[in-house]
Amino acid sequence: MTSDSTPASADVTAFDLIGGEQKVRDLVDRFYDLMDLEPEFAPLRAMHPTTLDGSRDKLFWFLCGWLGGPNHFVDRFGHPMLRARHLPYEIGIAERDQWVRCMALAMQDQNVPEPLQMRLMEGFLKTADWMRNVPR
């Protein structure tokens, strides 16, 4: 902390930069709204349950912690084990790319600052690529 009680730049997380829990919730909601509404994301949407409420909550809880905020997901479910949790779904290059594109559009729509978008997209792409479990 600096003398005026402002966090030092090393202490500022992506969670802080995005604007906290409400902004993460807004991002997640926009992500799933796009997935639900845009035809280009129909294959990705088909991999999800009929109602997206549970998916919205789980991604919100996960992203809060992933971004450096509260560990809501870990507190509820333990270690995320993302790859293991996604193994029941066929995830290839197309699914990875749809997920990443949908998140990129959601970040743009939510006015996430461009430098933060670039930083997050790097992590999102690496994580989404790690989820791939089919070669196509």
VMD Tcl script that draws the C-alpha trace (Angstrom):
set ca {
  {0.00 0.00 0.00}
  {1.09 3.51 -0.64}
  {0.93 6.17 2.03}
  {-2.54 7.28 0.91}
  {-3.96 3.72 1.35}
  {-4.07 3.14 -2.40}
  {-2.94 -0.37 -3.34}
  {0.50 -0.47 -4.91}
  {0.40 -1.49 -8.59}
  {1.82 -4.94 -7.74}
  {-1.22 -5.53 -5.51}
  {-3.77 -4.65 -8.20}
  {-5.31 -7.79 -9.69}
  {-7.22 -8.34 -12.90}
  {-10.26 -8.68 -10.63}
  {-9.62 -5.13 -9.38}
  {-8.95 -3.81 -12.87}
  {-12.15 -5.28 -14.27}
  {-14.13 -3.62 -11.47}
  {-14.93 -6.35 -8.94}
  {-17.71 -8.88 -8.56}
  {-20.51 -6.98 -10.27}
  {-18.39 -6.39 -13.37}
  {-17.38 -10.06 -13.46}
  {-21.07 -11.02 -13.16}
  {-21.93 -8.60 -15.97}
  {-19.20 -10.11 -18.16}
  {-20.39 -13.65 -17.50}
  {-24.01 -12.71 -18.15}
  {-23.07 -11.06 -21.43}
  {-20.98 -14.11 -22.40}
  {-23.93 -16.46 -21.88}
  {-26.40 -14.02 -23.46}
  {-24.26 -13.99 -26.60}
  {-23.96 -17.76 -26.53}
  {-27.73 -18.03 -26.22}
  {-28.56 -15.45 -28.91}
  {-25.90 -15.56 -31.62}
  {-26.18 -18.33 -34.25}
  {-22.39 -18.60 -34.57}
  {-22.27 -19.93 -31.01}
  {-25.07 -22.52 -31.45}
  {-22.68 -25.52 -31.32}
  {-21.14 -24.18 -28.10}
  {-24.59 -23.49 -26.67}
  {-25.67 -27.06 -27.48}
  {-22.99 -28.36 -25.11}
  {-24.70 -26.64 -22.17}
  {-27.85 -27.46 -20.19}
  {-31.21 -26.09 -21.30}
  {-31.10 -23.46 -18.58}
  {-27.83 -21.58 -18.17}
  {-28.30 -20.44 -14.57}
  {-25.91 -23.03 -13.11}
  {-23.35 -22.45 -15.85}
  {-23.51 -18.69 -15.27}
  {-22.93 -19.12 -11.54}
  {-20.06 -21.57 -11.95}
  {-18.23 -19.41 -14.49}
  {-18.78 -16.33 -12.32}
  {-17.47 -18.11 -9.23}
  {-14.50 -19.49 -11.16}
  {-13.58 -16.20 -12.86}
  {-13.68 -14.26 -9.60}
  {-10.85 -16.44 -8.28}
  {-9.04 -16.80 -11.61}
  {-8.90 -13.02 -11.88}
  {-7.41 -12.69 -8.40}
  {-10.58 -12.02 -6.40}
  {-12.54 -14.19 -3.98}
  {-12.24 -17.95 -4.45}
  {-15.98 -18.63 -4.60}
  {-15.59 -21.71 -6.80}
  {-12.88 -23.32 -4.67}
  {-14.87 -22.59 -1.50}
  {-17.87 -24.45 -2.96}
  {-16.31 -27.26 -4.98}
  {-12.61 -27.49 -4.19}
  {-9.90 -27.33 -6.84}
  {-11.41 -26.43 -10.24}
  {-9.83 -29.40 -12.08}
  {-10.98 -27.71 -15.29}
  {-9.74 -30.32 -17.73}
  {-11.26 -33.19 -15.77}
  {-14.58 -31.37 -15.41}
  {-14.71 -30.80 -19.18}
  {-13.71 -34.31 -20.29}
  {-17.34 -35.45 -20.79}
  {-17.66 -32.87 -23.60}
  {-15.96 -33.11 -26.98}
  {-13.85 -29.98 -27.17}
  {-11.84 -29.42 -30.29}
  {-10.43 -26.42 -32.08}
  {-13.86 -25.16 -33.20}
  {-15.30 -25.31 -29.68}
  {-12.22 -23.66 -28.23}
  {-12.37 -20.88 -30.80}
  {-16.10 -20.32 -30.27}
  {-15.62 -20.02 -26.51}
  {-12.74 -17.56 -26.92}
  {-14.60 -15.48 -29.54}
  {-17.71 -15.34 -27.37}
  {-15.64 -14.15 -24.40}
  {-13.83 -11.59 -26.56}
  {-17.15 -10.15 -27.72}
  {-18.48 -10.14 -24.15}
  {-15.41 -8.21 -22.96}
  {-15.83 -5.69 -25.79}
  {-19.54 -5.29 -25.04}
  {-18.76 -4.75 -21.35}
  {-16.14 -2.12 -22.18}
  {-13.27 -3.98 -20.54}
  {-10.24 -1.75 -21.20}
  {-8.29 -2.96 -24.23}
  {-4.99 -3.62 -22.40}
  {-6.88 -5.78 -19.90}
  {-8.75 -7.54 -22.73}
  {-5.43 -8.43 -24.34}
  {-4.01 -9.69 -21.05}
  {-7.09 -11.77 -20.30}
  {-7.40 -13.15 -23.83}
  {-3.91 -14.59 -23.53}
  {-4.97 -16.49 -20.42}
  {-8.38 -17.44 -21.82}
  {-6.82 -18.84 -24.98}
  {-4.26 -20.91 -23.05}
  {-6.95 -22.24 -20.74}
  {-9.42 -22.96 -23.55}
  {-6.70 -24.74 -25.51}
  {-5.92 -26.87 -22.46}
  {-9.60 -27.99 -22.45}
  {-9.25 -29.54 -25.91}
  {-9.72 -33.29 -25.78}
  {-10.34 -34.19 -29.43}
  {-7.83 -33.60 -32.24}
  {-10.13 -31.82 -34.68}
}
mol new
graphics top color blue
foreach p $ca { graphics top sphere $p radius 0.5 }
foreach p [lrange $ca 0 end-1] q [lrange $ca 1 end] { graphics top cylinder $p $q radius 0.2 }
display resetview
